[in-house]
Amino acid sequence: MGIKPSYIKSIGTALLEQHGKSFNGSFEDNKLVVSEITTIESKAIRNRVAGYVTRKVNTAPIHR
């Protein structure tokens, strides 16, 4: 989609720092988690945050 607005990044980063274990690589699962732990009313914003979180989870390096 392109460059994400800074508010999407800041919300997504904060959620990953506070609730990192709740997220996984599935966009559908992350949508539900975002709607449970935030008060975001807009479906479009919720989906963008969930997409950002999903992308970060999927591209994070694996520490062994």
PyMOL Python script that loads the backbone (N, CA, C, O; Angstrom):
from pymol import cmd

cmd.read_pdbstr("""\
ATOM      1  N   MET A   1       0.808  -1.182   0.000  1.00  0.00           N
ATOM      2  CA  MET A   1       0.000   0.000   0.000  1.00  0.00           C
ATOM      3  C   MET A   1       0.858   1.255   0.000  1.00  0.00           C
ATOM      4  O   MET A   1       0.410   2.305  -0.461  1.00  0.00           O
ATOM      5  N   GLY A   2       2.053   1.168   0.496  1.00  0.00           N
ATOM      6  CA  GLY A   2       2.879   2.358   0.507  1.00  0.00           C
ATOM      7  C   GLY A   2       3.286   2.741   1.908  1.00  0.00           C
ATOM      8  O   GLY A   2       3.292   1.911   2.816  1.00  0.00           O
ATOM      9  N   ILE A   3       3.626   3.999   2.077  1.00  0.00           N
ATOM     10  CA  ILE A   3       4.088   4.491   3.364  1.00  0.00           C
ATOM     11  C   ILE A   3       2.910   4.619   4.322  1.00  0.00           C
ATOM     12  O   ILE A   3       1.883   5.207   3.983  1.00  0.00           O
ATOM     13  N   LYS A   4       3.067   4.066   5.514  1.00  0.00           N
ATOM     14  CA  LYS A   4       2.017   4.142   6.521  1.00  0.00           C
ATOM     15  C   LYS A   4       2.133   5.467   7.276  1.00  0.00           C
ATOM     16  O   LYS A   4       3.241   5.952   7.508  1.00  0.00           O
ATOM     17  N   PRO A   5       1.003   6.051   7.658  1.00  0.00           N
ATOM     18  CA  PRO A   5       1.056   7.262   8.475  1.00  0.00           C
ATOM     19  C   PRO A   5       1.724   6.981   9.822  1.00  0.00           C
ATOM     20  O   PRO A   5       1.702   5.850  10.307  1.00  0.00           O
ATOM     21  N   SER A   6       2.307   7.997  10.411  1.00  0.00           N
ATOM     22  CA  SER A   6       3.060   7.809  11.656  1.00  0.00           C
ATOM     23  C   SER A   6       2.165   7.342  12.796  1.00  0.00           C
ATOM     24  O   SER A   6       2.639   6.630  13.682  1.00  0.00           O
ATOM     25  N   TYR A   7       0.879   7.721  12.807  1.00  0.00           N
ATOM     26  CA  TYR A   7       0.015   7.281  13.900  1.00  0.00           C
ATOM     27  C   TYR A   7      -0.245   5.777  13.834  1.00  0.00           C
ATOM     28  O   TYR A   7      -0.412   5.142  14.875  1.00  0.00           O
ATOM     29  N   ILE A   8      -0.285   5.193  12.637  1.00  0.00           N
ATOM     30  CA  ILE A   8      -0.442   3.739  12.506  1.00  0.00           C
ATOM     31  C   ILE A   8       0.798   3.051  13.075  1.00  0.00           C
ATOM     32  O   ILE A   8       0.692   2.076  13.819  1.00  0.00           O
ATOM     33  N   LYS A   9       1.969   3.567  12.718  1.00  0.00           N
ATOM     34  CA  LYS A   9       3.216   2.985  13.211  1.00  0.00           C
ATOM     35  C   LYS A   9       3.326   3.111  14.720  1.00  0.00           C
ATOM     36  O   LYS A   9       3.729   2.161  15.391  1.00  0.00           O
ATOM     37  N   SER A  10       2.974   4.265  15.261  1.00  0.00           N
ATOM     38  CA  SER A  10       3.127   4.454  16.703  1.00  0.00           C
ATOM     39  C   SER A  10       2.151   3.579  17.488  1.00  0.00           C
ATOM     40  O   SER A  10       2.523   3.027  18.523  1.00  0.00           O
ATOM     41  N   ILE A  11       0.930   3.445  17.023  1.00  0.00           N
ATOM     42  CA  ILE A  11      -0.040   2.571  17.685  1.00  0.00           C
ATOM     43  C   ILE A  11       0.426   1.120  17.591  1.00  0.00           C
ATOM     44  O   ILE A  11       0.421   0.401  18.590  1.00  0.00           O
ATOM     45  N   GLY A  12       0.824   0.692  16.409  1.00  0.00           N
ATOM     46  CA  GLY A  12       1.278  -0.682  16.216  1.00  0.00           C
ATOM     47  C   GLY A  12       2.501  -1.016  17.036  1.00  0.00           C
ATOM     48  O   GLY A  12       2.583  -2.099  17.616  1.00  0.00           O
ATOM     49  N   THR A  13       3.454  -0.104  17.095  1.00  0.00           N
ATOM     50  CA  THR A  13       4.664  -0.329  17.879  1.00  0.00           C
ATOM     51  C   THR A  13       4.342  -0.415  19.363  1.00  0.00           C
ATOM     52  O   THR A  13       4.880  -1.270  20.066  1.00  0.00           O
ATOM     53  N   ALA A  14       3.472   0.461  19.843  1.00  0.00           N
ATOM     54  CA  ALA A  14       3.076   0.438  21.253  1.00  0.00           C
ATOM     55  C   ALA A  14       2.363  -0.868  21.597  1.00  0.00           C
ATOM     56  O   ALA A  14       2.603  -1.448  22.657  1.00  0.00           O
ATOM     57  N   LEU A  15       1.496  -1.327  20.713  1.00  0.00           N
ATOM     58  CA  LEU A  15       0.792  -2.582  20.957  1.00  0.00           C
ATOM     59  C   LEU A  15       1.759  -3.764  20.986  1.00  0.00           C
ATOM     60  O   LEU A  15       1.624  -4.658  21.821  1.00  0.00           O
ATOM     61  N   LEU A  16       2.728  -3.770  20.082  1.00  0.00           N
ATOM     62  CA  LEU A  16       3.710  -4.849  20.073  1.00  0.00           C
ATOM     63  C   LEU A  16       4.562  -4.848  21.339  1.00  0.00           C
ATOM     64  O   LEU A  16       4.906  -5.912  21.855  1.00  0.00           O
ATOM     65  N   GLU A  17       4.902  -3.665  21.842  1.00  0.00           N
ATOM     66  CA  GLU A  17       5.703  -3.579  23.064  1.00  0.00           C
ATOM     67  C   GLU A  17       4.913  -4.047  24.279  1.00  0.00           C
ATOM     68  O   GLU A  17       5.458  -4.721  25.153  1.00  0.00           O
ATOM     69  N   GLN A  18       3.634  -3.694  24.340  1.00  0.00           N
ATOM     70  CA  GLN A  18       2.825  -4.012  25.516  1.00  0.00           C
ATOM     71  C   GLN A  18       2.188  -5.393  25.464  1.00  0.00           C
ATOM     72  O   GLN A  18       2.048  -6.051  26.495  1.00  0.00           O
ATOM     73  N   HIS A  19       1.798  -5.840  24.266  1.00  0.00           N
ATOM     74  CA  HIS A  19       1.048  -7.087  24.124  1.00  0.00           C
ATOM     75  C   HIS A  19       1.661  -7.986  23.052  1.00  0.00           C
ATOM     76  O   HIS A  19       0.930  -8.653  22.318  1.00  0.00           O
ATOM     77  N   GLY A  20       2.958  -8.013  22.952  1.00  0.00           N
ATOM     78  CA  GLY A  20       3.639  -8.727  21.877  1.00  0.00           C
ATOM     79  C   GLY A  20       3.304 -10.201  21.773  1.00  0.00           C
ATOM     80  O   GLY A  20       3.236 -10.746  20.671  1.00  0.00           O
ATOM     81  N   LYS A  21       3.092 -10.857  22.915  1.00  0.00           N
ATOM     82  CA  LYS A  21       2.795 -12.298  22.912  1.00  0.00           C
ATOM     83  C   LYS A  21       1.392 -12.601  22.381  1.00  0.00           C
ATOM     84  O   LYS A  21       1.100 -13.741  22.020  1.00  0.00           O
ATOM     85  N   SER A  22       0.527 -11.589  22.332  1.00  0.00           N
ATOM     86  CA  SER A  22      -0.853 -11.806  21.881  1.00  0.00           C
ATOM     87  C   SER A  22      -0.973 -11.891  20.364  1.00  0.00           C
ATOM     88  O   SER A  22      -1.970 -12.391  19.843  1.00  0.00           O
ATOM     89  N   PHE A  23       0.046 -11.400  19.655  1.00  0.00           N
ATOM     90  CA  PHE A  23      -0.025 -11.336  18.199  1.00  0.00           C
ATOM     91  C   PHE A  23       0.697 -12.512  17.556  1.00  0.00           C
ATOM     92  O   PHE A  23       1.637 -13.067  18.126  1.00  0.00           O
ATOM     93  N   ASN A  24       0.245 -12.882  16.359  1.00  0.00           N
ATOM     94  CA  ASN A  24       0.912 -13.922  15.577  1.00  0.00           C
ATOM     95  C   ASN A  24       0.968 -13.484  14.117  1.00  0.00           C
ATOM     96  O   ASN A  24       0.695 -12.322  13.816  1.00  0.00           O
ATOM     97  N   GLY A  25       1.308 -14.371  13.225  1.00  0.00           N
ATOM     98  CA  GLY A  25       1.477 -14.036  11.822  1.00  0.00           C
ATOM     99  C   GLY A  25       0.199 -13.986  11.006  1.00  0.00           C
ATOM    100  O   GLY A  25       0.254 -13.794   9.791  1.00  0.00           O
ATOM    101  N   SER A  26      -0.952 -14.155  11.647  1.00  0.00           N
ATOM    102  CA  SER A  26      -2.232 -14.172  10.943  1.00  0.00           C
ATOM    103  C   SER A  26      -2.938 -12.819  11.064  1.00  0.00           C
ATOM    104  O   SER A  26      -3.200 -12.343  12.169  1.00  0.00           O
ATOM    105  N   PHE A  27      -3.238 -12.216   9.933  1.00  0.00           N
ATOM    106  CA  PHE A  27      -3.938 -10.929   9.920  1.00  0.00           C
ATOM    107  C   PHE A  27      -5.309 -11.043  10.585  1.00  0.00           C
ATOM    108  O   PHE A  27      -5.700 -10.161  11.349  1.00  0.00           O
ATOM    109  N   GLU A  28      -6.035 -12.113  10.302  1.00  0.00           N
ATOM    110  CA  GLU A  28      -7.378 -12.294  10.861  1.00  0.00           C
ATOM    111  C   GLU A  28      -7.335 -12.368  12.386  1.00  0.00           C
ATOM    112  O   GLU A  28      -8.161 -11.750  13.057  1.00  0.00           O
ATOM    113  N   ASP A  29      -6.385 -13.114  12.934  1.00  0.00           N
ATOM    114  CA  ASP A  29      -6.243 -13.203  14.386  1.00  0.00           C
ATOM    115  C   ASP A  29      -5.852 -11.861  14.977  1.00  0.00           C
ATOM    116  O   ASP A  29      -6.368 -11.469  16.023  1.00  0.00           O
ATOM    117  N   ASN A  30      -4.947 -11.154  14.317  1.00  0.00           N
ATOM    118  CA  ASN A  30      -4.478  -9.870  14.827  1.00  0.00           C
ATOM    119  C   ASN A  30      -5.567  -8.806  14.798  1.00  0.00           C
ATOM    120  O   ASN A  30      -5.581  -7.915  15.646  1.00  0.00           O
ATOM    121  N   LYS A  31      -6.487  -8.889  13.824  1.00  0.00           N
ATOM    122  CA  LYS A  31      -7.619  -7.958  13.803  1.00  0.00           C
ATOM    123  C   LYS A  31      -8.447  -8.102  15.076  1.00  0.00           C
ATOM    124  O   LYS A  31      -8.854  -7.111  15.682  1.00  0.00           O
ATOM    125  N   LEU A  32      -8.687  -9.343  15.468  1.00  0.00           N
ATOM    126  CA  LEU A  32      -9.472  -9.591  16.677  1.00  0.00           C
ATOM    127  C   LEU A  32      -8.746  -9.094  17.921  1.00  0.00           C
ATOM    128  O   LEU A  32      -9.364  -8.507  18.810  1.00  0.00           O
ATOM    129  N   VAL A  33      -7.444  -9.325  17.987  1.00  0.00           N
ATOM    130  CA  VAL A  33      -6.669  -8.880  19.144  1.00  0.00           C
ATOM    131  C   VAL A  33      -6.669  -7.363  19.236  1.00  0.00           C
ATOM    132  O   VAL A  33      -6.853  -6.808  20.319  1.00  0.00           O
ATOM    133  N   VAL A  34      -6.465  -6.688  18.110  1.00  0.00           N
ATOM    134  CA  VAL A  34      -6.463  -5.218  18.115  1.00  0.00           C
ATOM    135  C   VAL A  34      -7.815  -4.687  18.580  1.00  0.00           C
ATOM    136  O   VAL A  34      -7.865  -3.740  19.364  1.00  0.00           O
ATOM    137  N   SER A  35      -8.897  -5.274  18.115  1.00  0.00           N
ATOM    138  CA  SER A  35     -10.215  -4.777  18.521  1.00  0.00           C
ATOM    139  C   SER A  35     -10.499  -5.072  19.990  1.00  0.00           C
ATOM    140  O   SER A  35     -11.261  -4.340  20.622  1.00  0.00           O
ATOM    141  N   GLU A  36      -9.902  -6.135  20.553  1.00  0.00           N
ATOM    142  CA  GLU A  36     -10.118  -6.459  21.963  1.00  0.00           C
ATOM    143  C   GLU A  36      -9.336  -5.543  22.893  1.00  0.00           C
ATOM    144  O   GLU A  36      -9.842  -5.156  23.946  1.00  0.00           O
ATOM    145  N   ILE A  37      -8.093  -5.185  22.515  1.00  0.00           N
ATOM    146  CA  ILE A  37      -7.243  -4.464  23.450  1.00  0.00           C
ATOM    147  C   ILE A  37      -7.181  -2.958  23.200  1.00  0.00           C
ATOM    148  O   ILE A  37      -6.492  -2.244  23.928  1.00  0.00           O
ATOM    149  N   THR A  38      -7.889  -2.466  22.186  1.00  0.00           N
ATOM    150  CA  THR A  38      -7.909  -1.024  21.929  1.00  0.00           C
ATOM    151  C   THR A  38      -9.352  -0.531  21.865  1.00  0.00           C
ATOM    152  O   THR A  38     -10.303  -1.312  21.901  1.00  0.00           O
ATOM    153  N   THR A  39      -9.477   0.773  21.769  1.00  0.00           N
ATOM    154  CA  THR A  39     -10.803   1.388  21.619  1.00  0.00           C
ATOM    155  C   THR A  39     -10.957   2.004  20.242  1.00  0.00           C
ATOM    156  O   THR A  39     -11.718   2.956  20.070  1.00  0.00           O
ATOM    157  N   ILE A  40     -10.252   1.478  19.267  1.00  0.00           N
ATOM    158  CA  ILE A  40     -10.336   1.989  17.897  1.00  0.00           C
ATOM    159  C   ILE A  40     -11.722   1.645  17.347  1.00  0.00           C
ATOM    160  O   ILE A  40     -12.085   0.472  17.264  1.00  0.00           O
ATOM    161  N   GLU A  41     -12.480   2.651  16.979  1.00  0.00           N
ATOM    162  CA  GLU A  41     -13.835   2.436  16.479  1.00  0.00           C
ATOM    163  C   GLU A  41     -13.885   2.248  14.968  1.00  0.00           C
ATOM    164  O   GLU A  41     -14.790   1.593  14.452  1.00  0.00           O
ATOM    165  N   SER A  42     -12.928   2.813  14.267  1.00  0.00           N
ATOM    166  CA  SER A  42     -12.912   2.736  12.815  1.00  0.00           C
ATOM    167  C   SER A  42     -12.367   1.385  12.357  1.00  0.00           C
ATOM    168  O   SER A  42     -11.275   0.974  12.749  1.00  0.00           O
ATOM    169  N   LYS A  43     -13.147   0.707  11.521  1.00  0.00           N
ATOM    170  CA  LYS A  43     -12.704  -0.577  11.003  1.00  0.00           C
ATOM    171  C   LYS A  43     -11.477  -0.425  10.117  1.00  0.00           C
ATOM    172  O   LYS A  43     -10.590  -1.278  10.136  1.00  0.00           O
ATOM    173  N   ALA A  44     -11.418   0.638   9.349  1.00  0.00           N
ATOM    174  CA  ALA A  44     -10.279   0.858   8.448  1.00  0.00           C
ATOM    175  C   ALA A  44      -8.986   1.082   9.234  1.00  0.00           C
ATOM    176  O   ALA A  44      -7.941   0.540   8.876  1.00  0.00           O
ATOM    177  N   ILE A  45      -9.052   1.868  10.291  1.00  0.00           N
ATOM    178  CA  ILE A  45      -7.864   2.115  11.112  1.00  0.00           C
ATOM    179  C   ILE A  45      -7.456   0.828  11.824  1.00  0.00           C
ATOM    180  O   ILE A  45      -6.271   0.499  11.879  1.00  0.00           O
ATOM    181  N   ARG A  46      -8.428   0.099  12.370  1.00  0.00           N
ATOM    182  CA  ARG A  46      -8.134  -1.182  13.033  1.00  0.00           C
ATOM    183  C   ARG A  46      -7.420  -2.127  12.080  1.00  0.00           C
ATOM    184  O   ARG A  46      -6.437  -2.765  12.457  1.00  0.00           O
ATOM    185  N   ASN A  47      -7.904  -2.221  10.855  1.00  0.00           N
ATOM    186  CA  ASN A  47      -7.298  -3.120   9.879  1.00  0.00           C
ATOM    187  C   ASN A  47      -5.893  -2.668   9.488  1.00  0.00           C
ATOM    188  O   ASN A  47      -5.012  -3.501   9.275  1.00  0.00           O
ATOM    189  N   ARG A  48      -5.681  -1.377   9.395  1.00  0.00           N
ATOM    190  CA  ARG A  48      -4.341  -0.883   9.051  1.00  0.00           C
ATOM    191  C   ARG A  48      -3.353  -1.166  10.176  1.00  0.00           C
ATOM    192  O   ARG A  48      -2.211  -1.546   9.922  1.00  0.00           O
ATOM    193  N   VAL A  49      -3.797  -0.979  11.432  1.00  0.00           N
ATOM    194  CA  VAL A  49      -2.931  -1.292  12.572  1.00  0.00           C
ATOM    195  C   VAL A  49      -2.647  -2.787  12.613  1.00  0.00           C
ATOM    196  O   VAL A  49      -1.505  -3.196  12.828  1.00  0.00           O
ATOM    197  N   ALA A  50      -3.673  -3.604  12.409  1.00  0.00           N
ATOM    198  CA  ALA A  50      -3.484  -5.058  12.416  1.00  0.00           C
ATOM    199  C   ALA A  50      -2.555  -5.487  11.288  1.00  0.00           C
ATOM    200  O   ALA A  50      -1.738  -6.388  11.477  1.00  0.00           O
ATOM    201  N   GLY A  51      -2.661  -4.865  10.130  1.00  0.00           N
ATOM    202  CA  GLY A  51      -1.773  -5.182   9.011  1.00  0.00           C
ATOM    203  C   GLY A  51      -0.339  -4.805   9.307  1.00  0.00           C
ATOM    204  O   GLY A  51       0.584  -5.542   8.961  1.00  0.00           O
ATOM    205  N   TYR A  52      -0.143  -3.657   9.948  1.00  0.00           N
ATOM    206  CA  TYR A  52       1.210  -3.225  10.322  1.00  0.00           C
ATOM    207  C   TYR A  52       1.811  -4.191  11.330  1.00  0.00           C
ATOM    208  O   TYR A  52       2.968  -4.588  11.196  1.00  0.00           O
ATOM    209  N   VAL A  53       1.035  -4.570  12.335  1.00  0.00           N
ATOM    210  CA  VAL A  53       1.508  -5.513  13.353  1.00  0.00           C
ATOM    211  C   VAL A  53       1.835  -6.856  12.721  1.00  0.00           C
ATOM    212  O   VAL A  53       2.866  -7.452  13.033  1.00  0.00           O
ATOM    213  N   THR A  54       0.970  -7.338  11.838  1.00  0.00           N
ATOM    214  CA  THR A  54       1.200  -8.618  11.180  1.00  0.00           C
ATOM    215  C   THR A  54       2.485  -8.588  10.364  1.00  0.00           C
ATOM    216  O   THR A  54       3.263  -9.542  10.384  1.00  0.00           O
ATOM    217  N   ARG A  55       2.699  -7.516   9.662  1.00  0.00           N
ATOM    218  CA  ARG A  55       3.919  -7.392   8.862  1.00  0.00           C
ATOM    219  C   ARG A  55       5.159  -7.389   9.748  1.00  0.00           C
ATOM    220  O   ARG A  55       6.160  -8.025   9.419  1.00  0.00           O
ATOM    221  N   LYS A  56       5.095  -6.676  10.869  1.00  0.00           N
ATOM    222  CA  LYS A  56       6.229  -6.630  11.797  1.00  0.00           C
ATOM    223  C   LYS A  56       6.487  -8.001  12.419  1.00  0.00           C
ATOM    224  O   LYS A  56       7.641  -8.400  12.572  1.00  0.00           O
ATOM    225  N   VAL A  57       5.439  -8.716  12.774  1.00  0.00           N
ATOM    226  CA  VAL A  57       5.598 -10.050  13.361  1.00  0.00           C
ATOM    227  C   VAL A  57       6.208 -11.008  12.347  1.00  0.00           C
ATOM    228  O   VAL A  57       7.081 -11.805  12.687  1.00  0.00           O
ATOM    229  N   ASN A  58       5.751 -10.930  11.111  1.00  0.00           N
ATOM    230  CA  ASN A  58       6.241 -11.849  10.078  1.00  0.00           C
ATOM    231  C   ASN A  58       7.661 -11.542   9.627  1.00  0.00           C
ATOM    232  O   ASN A  58       8.354 -12.445   9.159  1.00  0.00           O
ATOM    233  N   THR A  59       8.118 -10.300   9.752  1.00  0.00           N
ATOM    234  CA  THR A  59       9.457  -9.946   9.301  1.00  0.00           C
ATOM    235  C   THR A  59      10.466  -9.835  10.438  1.00  0.00           C
ATOM    236  O   THR A  59      11.640  -9.548  10.205  1.00  0.00           O
ATOM    237  N   ALA A  60      10.006 -10.063  11.677  1.00  0.00           N
ATOM    238  CA  ALA A  60      10.914  -9.971  12.820  1.00  0.00           C
ATOM    239  C   ALA A  60      11.929 -11.110  12.761  1.00  0.00           C
ATOM    240  O   ALA A  60      11.574 -12.238  12.419  1.00  0.00           O
ATOM    241  N   PRO A  61      13.188 -10.824  13.090  1.00  0.00           N
ATOM    242  CA  PRO A  61      14.179 -11.892  13.104  1.00  0.00           C
ATOM    243  C   PRO A  61      13.897 -12.871  14.243  1.00  0.00           C
ATOM    244  O   PRO A  61      13.441 -12.484  15.319  1.00  0.00           O
ATOM    245  N   ILE A  62      14.175 -14.129  13.984  1.00  0.00           N
ATOM    246  CA  ILE A  62      13.942 -15.178  14.983  1.00  0.00           C
ATOM    247  C   ILE A  62      15.206 -15.328  15.825  1.00  0.00           C
ATOM    248  O   ILE A  62      16.292 -15.586  15.305  1.00  0.00           O
ATOM    249  N   HIS A  63      15.042 -15.160  17.135  1.00  0.00           N
ATOM    250  CA  HIS A  63      16.181 -15.296  18.056  1.00  0.00           C
ATOM    251  C   HIS A  63      16.165 -16.707  18.623  1.00  0.00           C
ATOM    252  O   HIS A  63      15.156 -17.152  19.169  1.00  0.00           O
ATOM    253  N   ARG A  64      17.277 -17.405  18.493  1.00  0.00           N
ATOM    254  CA  ARG A  64      17.360 -18.778  19.012  1.00  0.00           C
ATOM    255  C   ARG A  64      18.342 -18.869  20.128  1.00  0.00           C
ATOM    256  O   ARG A  64      18.543 -19.947  20.687  1.00  0.00           O
TER     257      ARG A  64
END
""", "prot")
cmd.dss("prot")
cmd.show_as("cartoon", "prot")
cmd.util.cbc("prot")
cmd.orient("prot")
